[in-house]
Amino acid sequence: MSGRIAVPVFPGTNSEDETVRLLRDCGGDAELVHWSEAQTLGSYDAYVLSGGFAYEDRIRAGAIAAHDRIMDYVIEGAQHGKLVFGICNGAQILLEAGLIPGTGQVRRATAAFAKNAPQPHFVCRHVYLKLEIEPSRCAITAALPPWALVPAWAAHAEGRLAASPENLAQIVSGGHLAFVYAHADGRVDDAAVPNGSALRCAGLVNGAGNVLAIMPHPERDGWTFNHLDRRGNGDVLAPSGGAALFRSFVEAVS
Amino acid sequence: MVNELPGAPNVALRDDELQRIAERLGRQPTVVELHAFDAQWSEHCSYKSSRHHLARLPATSTRVVLGPGEDAGAIHLGTHAGERYAVVVAHESHNHPSQIVPFEGAATGVGGIVRDVLCMGAEVIAVADPLRFGENAHARHVARGAVDGIGAYGNAIGVPNLTGDVYFNEGFDDNCLVNVVALGIVKESDLIHSFAPKGAQGWSIVLVGKATDPSGFGGASFSSVTLDAEESELNKGAVQVPDPFLKNVLMRASYRVFAVLRERKITAAFKDLGAGGIMGCSAEITAHGGYGAEINLDAVNVSVDGMPPEVIAVGETQERLLWILPADTAAEVVRIYNEEFSLPEIAYNARAAIIGRVTPECRYVLRYRGSVVMDVDIEFLTGRIRDELPYTELIRHSGKAAELPAVDVETLFPQVLAHRDVASREPLYRRYDAVVRGCTVLPRGAADAGVLAPVPGSRLGVALAVAGNPRFGRIDATYAAEHAVVEAMRRVVAVGARPIGLTDCLNFGNPRKPDQYGGFVGAVEGLERAATELDLPFVSGNVSLYNESAGGRAVPASAIVACMGAVEDVAQVVTPGLKEPGSALLWVGSRELVLGGSVLAELLGVDGTLPEISYLAERAGVGIVHDAIERGVLRSCRVVSDGGMLTALARLAFDAMLRGRAIGAEIDFGNPLCEAGGYICEVSDESQIDLTGALRIGETVTGSQLVVNGVRFDIPSLFDIWSRPLEEIYP
């Protein structure tokens, strides 16, 4: 029996439909929960915070949403060990909510996904996420192979990990650096990083391993028809590529 | 004289028009009426000097679900699970506003076109943006601001930017062109029209969206005059203010309303507020159903108190739409917007509000603070007015059959690749979200057309491409228009789609100058010929006139065309880049070696004949490409366009290199920088194809070399030259 997954919709969320669709195609029991129904969130077993511009990215991306009623349920769930997976704007919200890296107090951010550098522009670019931790370190990545490469699209203006030197050191020493940016062949260098992110960070995990935040979108390269390098006429509607991470999440929820 | 009334507002209506109004009303118009007619009779709303020419364009085919006339057109895409799906498409310009305030102007252009598609009951699935910028310092500012505005808006509402193009030419120094195309997907049975349905008398008129404010007052008539640099400060007030955050929520709330209407089997009407604001929209939506309307301006949610009634009625505040609904359903719809989607908390005083009702009498009546401020015959207000303007017959380009100069490919090819019309557009489009919604098969930049799989769970695909080369436009408006149709179609074919329909935006100068108007008329003739020959209907379109500087210079003739294509199975879509060494390279198209309008001609400073357009050859070319796909032998394909055949081949090699495949090519070809159009195809086995109309010019090889007529190029070095130039504008 699979657990029930909620994909909450904040005002300004824009990637909710494809997120739910890929979760379902990977076998998950997922549904959208609109902000007007936030009070139902407590009954779900796991949460996926999807991409978008919640509350217009006012102040900083995720800053207002982190204080939304929706996050009361998500924070409480995370503290009780429920799985929480944030993608792009969802990741920004998790950092602002203090759940990631989770080394400080709730709703006091110790790190942020800040404006891209050196160019402070929105960037839409195909990337690969490379798993930097033991798969089992994070429940959501547990079904991935070691050093897994997950194809995805970076599509954000604020995705550069920024934190004080002490907090960055803590991210490294605490094993919070879940994913870095890589090339298709697995090489990791600055050219693979679309946004100037510290530690070439593409994703972070909390200490307990039940909350994961990634900036790129695996769900946008999540079906075979999305892959620009696909060959042959196989089942183009099958979940593949970025779906590997969604499948791993769904397995962990089950 | 009417326009000498004390305190008479500044309107663009001509004296003869003012006189006609006064005669028909039997009295002087009120200030509100004057502004209403000013908007409604502007070129922007009335197409008064263009409509009778546009009527020439073919608009029917067995696939057309809805032709021109409403906010967007619709064309049959295919069937999935027993349901017929249509693609909804709209195409517009936001040229004047973008020249004055580029960010807001371009952003509201996207916002407006998205509403045109949304109001047909469709889910908005893509936008595209053909852009034309000048070369001077202000034009650079415009080029940056417009792109940032398009990105900021489209990215936030979650609609992918699927395709587009950009040209830089000093002819656009004083008038940029910012065209926008939007696509939607809808079950054909769920299409919503923008006119009050049968039996709608007494129904509620529901305004939804942003609180009406004084922005965008006079926008329609501002778009219908020539820009004057000194007045640009003044005109800023006529530009609207975008709110993509509110739009994101409005779209989602409207999708919810669509579901409720489907459940209750209610036929409603829905329309975008564009030019002419509340007045223009409510008058058209009721008049086109054969009704009148009575509106209470006091019921309109406003952002500031004390706005004069003409501003509330005619102002063009963004992010607003209008519903015609039965009274009981209206209450439920208001609840969905205001409570379920909490519009008033999303933006100041945004909401859905019942502002009036549909009347059986054909009058258009506005009330404000207890008195009637407008009461006119609705037919007279919205009816077709026509200006028969004189034009001079276009002088067609004859082109000297100048001898082709000896072309030093080794020196010239790198220059062609670095040319502003050829160099990589990635610095620009990487600022746009191309993949939100997760439906993208070919994102912007990956191929000649963008492709989506718009129906979840279905293999159906839709392709979209745009074209309109201003280097041709400067030479011959008719040719340029014809070529735009042909090229947009080729782009859709090259990704493996079947062309199914067109849209156009005609961006021209001052219709009151016979030579500039002649260019417009000539372009319509070109569009008509190409669309008729290729059997493609125009399902939607737009006209933008007065793209003329204060100095009297019109923009290069710019008939910008979008072509949609249908894909039965997205597995058949041609993926980017050369695939295998040892493939045959086929050239499909005209082998005329002429230079007219090419990048090469510009670099060499020479004139030449324009490449001939042969519809027989075009149809044959489409057949060859489709045949190669059906037989499973087509490995990659690209359209030959700006920069010629060699540029197209280099781009196939770049795309292979970017995906880790070091594949080059060896070819022999007369002048590989000529832009006589067609396709270059990589095929596994040419014996499978009827080669009539195709020519084998070489083959792909292992390694990073491109060898052309014995001249050797290093592909990574060429990539470097090609990929950088636009970073100067878009760092």
Interface residues (C-beta under 8 A of the other chain):
Chain A: V9 P11 G12 T13 N14 S15 D17 E18 R21 L22 H34 W35 S36 G51 G52 F53 Y55 E56 Q119 H121 F122 V123 C124 R125 W153 A155 A184 D185 H217 E219 R220 D221 G222 W223 F225 N226 L228 D229 R230 R231 N233 G234 V236 L237
Chain B: D148 G151 A152 N155 A156 I157 G158 P244 F245 N248 V249 R252 E339 E340 F341 S342 E345 I346 Y429 R430 R431 Y432 D433 A434 V435 V436 R437 G438 C439 T440 V441 L442 P443 A446 A453 P456 G457 R459 D569 V570 A571 Q572 V573 T575 P576 K579 R659 G660 P731
